[in-house]
Every structure is written in structure tokens, then in C-alpha cells.
Amino acid sequence: MPIPTLKGLHVVQKIALKELIEYAGNNSHLARMLGLPVSTVNSWVVRGRISLQGAELVQANEYLKEEFPLERLRPETSF
């Protein structure tokens, strides 16, 4: 697998975050599912990627973890 460029990595992360939020319903639902304030999820949206800690919380969530593995949310962790 080729190593993505930094710009490509950001695009992948942004798309994965958008899909995660849509899967959960909206920012508020995702925050509730992860036990976080909505402002945290909103900050991910502004940055265009989920934090590593947030991605780890997704992995601990039975409803989300199979559809959104760590490598999908934070692909740089697989290198």
C-alpha cells in the first residue's frame, strides 16, 4: 500500500469523521454515545479529524467499533 501524502491523509480523516457522525445521527448523538461534551465533537469537525483519544473511545463502543476501526479514523496509526 502506498504511503498517502499529508493532504491525502487529511482528506481521508475528514471523510471518515463525516461518515462516523452520519452513522451516529449527528454531533450530539455521537458525543452522547462516547460520553463526551458536544463541544469536543464539534472541535473534531473544525479540525477535520477525530482525536486519537476519540478514535480509541469509538473502539470501546460496541455499536461503532466494527464499522469504524481505528485504521479508518486515524489511518496514520497503521504505519
Beta strands, then each sheet from edge to edge (+ up, - down):
end
